Amino acid sequence: MSSISELFRSHGLTRAAEGGILGGVCAGLGRRIGLDPWPARLLFFLVLLVIPGCQLLVYPILWILMPKDEPSQPTAPTATAWPTA
């Protein structure tokens, strides 16, 4: 049986390693549904206003359950040949 974080990762739900402000949760959710981080944050906030219950627990729970995305590896600069005269 797989863990919850592996299940989230298999569905593309990972916290963003780059572009996140606090934990990368909203940026990761936005990336999953095809939004930039700021519209995703706004949508997340608006959904939390509409859903009844304890909204303050949703973000920390997602922060714990969503695995962190692997940061992109910096690419090594390629050598370019200088033109000879």
Secondary structure, DSSP 4 states (H G I P E B T S, - for coil): ---HHHHHHHTT--B-SSS-SSSSHHHHHHHHHT--HHHHHHHHHHHHHHS-S-GGGHHHHHHHHSPBPPPPPPPPPPP-PPPP-
